[in-house]
Every structure is written in C-alpha cells, then in structure tokens.
Amino acid sequence: MRFSAILFFLLVPFLTDAEQLSVIKDSKLTDVLANFVLLAETPESSKMFARVFRVQEHGECDGSPETCPKSTMYIAVSENGEYPEQKLYQLPEGYNWEFVNWVSFPETEDPPSNLVLKIKSQKPSSDVNKSWWINETYTLKVNYQTGSWEKE
C-alpha cells in the first residue's frame, strides 16, 4: 500500500495536461513589469486616460548621493475608445522621481488638448554637507500624440 501511494505521487505530475508557460526574453520589459510602481492614474471623468509609473533600480546609497539607485518615470496616455490611440513617454533616469499632482485635464478628448501634471525629482546637491539633494519640479503636457516638459 505504501509503495502504491509513493508511486501515485511520483506519477501525478506526468498525468496532468499542464503546459509550460512561455518566458518573455525582453529583459527591459521584464524589468519594467516586475518592478514598476503605479504613482497616479487619471480619474474616470477625464477625457483622456493616463497612468504614471516609476521603475526604481535595485540597490542602496553607499556614502554619497551619486551612488544611490536611480529611477525612470513613464507616462502612458490613451484616448478613450474601442481602438484607442496610445503613447508611452519615458523621462530620463533621475533620482527619486515622484508624481506631485494633476494640474488640469483636457476639455476634449482630442489633441491638441493636454493632460497637465507636475512631477518632481532630486539631483545631488553641490554641498552635500548641507543636504544631499536639491528638489526639481517639472510640468508635463501630454496627450496620445505628443508630450513636452519644462523645468519650473
């Protein structure tokens, strides 16, 4: 009886119809999807849909701000509809990217109307004895055809 039970548990994996999952070999896509943090999403009432994501590098600071892990911010924008036009924007690597707030929402769903949002990052201070970081704030204007940003 004991031998039958052992044999049953050894053969069960071979008796199932399980299929192996395919592995995505795009390392950048894997990194983004495995490590992204959703920072913001437009409300349902918005004429355009957007999500703001951050992907943080792994690691820790090691004695100076320049050794700290950087992050990348992404803004995905989409029109509403059955086959929506969509764009994905990527900001340069920086330190501590954060979403601040939505400034305004488009009055229509069509460009040139824009979603306007504020974001911030930090850059290493020139005098690390006073502070490691200097905050920088940016205004972004995006839609599903074009995007721009400017430092405040």
GIRA-V196019 format. One record per residue. N is the residue number from 1. RES is the residue in one letter. OMEGA is omega in radians with two decimals (NA if undefined). D_CENTER is the distance of its C-alpha to the mean C-alpha in Angstrom with 2 decimals. Layout:
N;RES;OMEGA;D_CENTER
N;RES;OMEGA;D_CENTER
This chain:
1;M;-3.14;55.18
2;R;3.13;52.89
3;F;3.12;52.63
4;S;3.13;51.69
5;A;3.13;48.84
6;I;3.13;47.46
7;L;3.11;47.83
8;F;-3.11;46.05
9;F;3.08;42.94
10;L;-3.08;42.92
11;L;-3.10;43.19
12;V;-3.14;40.81
13;P;-3.12;37.70
14;F;-3.10;39.75
15;L;-3.10;40.96
16;T;3.11;37.63
17;D;-3.09;36.05
18;A;3.07;32.62
19;E;3.10;30.71
20;Q;3.06;28.36
21;L;3.07;24.68
22;S;-3.12;23.53
23;V;3.08;21.19
24;I;-3.06;18.48
25;K;3.10;19.36
26;D;-3.03;16.45
27;S;3.11;15.28
28;K;3.10;12.20
29;L;3.10;11.07
30;T;3.14;12.20
31;D;-3.13;10.37
32;V;-3.05;6.85
33;L;3.14;8.12
34;A;-2.99;10.14
35;N;-3.06;8.11
36;F;3.02;4.62
37;V;3.09;5.56
38;L;-3.11;5.92
39;L;-3.09;7.61
40;A;3.09;9.63
41;E;-3.14;11.15
42;T;3.08;14.35
43;P;-3.12;17.55
44;E;-3.12;19.51
45;S;-3.11;22.09
46;S;3.13;20.00
47;K;3.06;21.38
48;M;-3.12;17.98
49;F;3.09;14.90
50;A;3.01;11.43
51;R;3.12;8.09
52;V;-3.10;5.98
53;F;2.98;2.47
54;R;3.03;3.67
55;V;-3.07;5.21
56;Q;3.00;8.83
57;E;3.07;11.91
58;H;3.06;14.59
59;G;-3.12;17.81
60;E;3.03;19.60
61;C;-3.09;21.38
62;D;3.00;24.82
63;G;3.10;27.15
64;S;-3.10;25.58
65;P;-3.12;22.37
66;E;-3.13;22.00
67;T;-3.11;21.75
68;C;3.10;18.73
69;P;3.10;15.45
70;K;3.08;13.13
71;S;3.08;9.42
72;T;3.11;7.42
73;M;3.10;5.70
74;Y;3.04;4.93
75;I;3.10;7.24
76;A;-3.10;8.62
77;V;-3.08;12.26
78;S;2.95;15.06
79;E;3.06;18.70
80;N;3.11;20.31
81;G;-3.09;22.76
82;E;3.08;23.83
83;Y;-2.99;22.53
84;P;2.96;19.88
85;E;-3.05;19.11
86;Q;3.04;15.40
87;K;3.03;13.50
88;L;3.13;10.13
89;Y;3.12;10.13
90;Q;3.06;9.00
91;L;3.13;10.44
92;P;3.05;12.59
93;E;3.11;12.08
94;G;3.13;13.29
95;Y;2.96;14.17
96;N;3.07;12.69
97;W;3.12;10.32
98;E;2.98;10.72
99;F;3.10;10.97
100;V;3.13;14.77
101;N;2.97;15.90
102;W;3.12;16.55
103;V;3.12;19.66
104;S;3.12;20.87
105;F;-3.10;20.40
106;P;3.10;22.17
107;E;3.06;25.74
108;T;3.13;25.63
109;E;-3.08;23.14
110;D;2.98;24.22
111;P;0.30;23.37
112;P;3.05;24.43
113;S;-3.08;23.19
114;N;2.81;19.86
115;L;3.12;17.29
116;V;-3.13;17.58
117;L;3.07;15.28
118;K;3.06;15.56
119;I;3.07;13.18
120;K;3.01;14.51
121;S;3.11;14.46
122;Q;3.01;17.39
123;K;-3.14;19.68
124;P;3.12;22.50
125;S;3.07;25.67
126;S;3.09;28.81
127;D;-3.08;30.75
128;V;3.07;29.01
129;N;3.10;32.16
130;K;-3.13;31.33
131;S;3.10;27.57
132;W;-2.94;24.88
133;W;2.95;22.45
134;I;3.12;22.70
135;N;3.05;20.25
136;E;-3.13;19.19
137;T;-3.11;18.16
138;Y;3.00;17.10
139;T;3.12;17.59
140;L;3.01;15.58
141;K;-3.06;17.38
142;V;2.91;15.70
143;N;-3.07;17.03
144;Y;3.05;16.81
145;Q;-3.08;19.15
146;T;3.10;18.42
147;G;3.09;16.44
148;S;3.09;17.70
149;W;3.10;17.24
150;E;3.13;19.88
151;K;3.11;20.52
152;E;NA;22.62
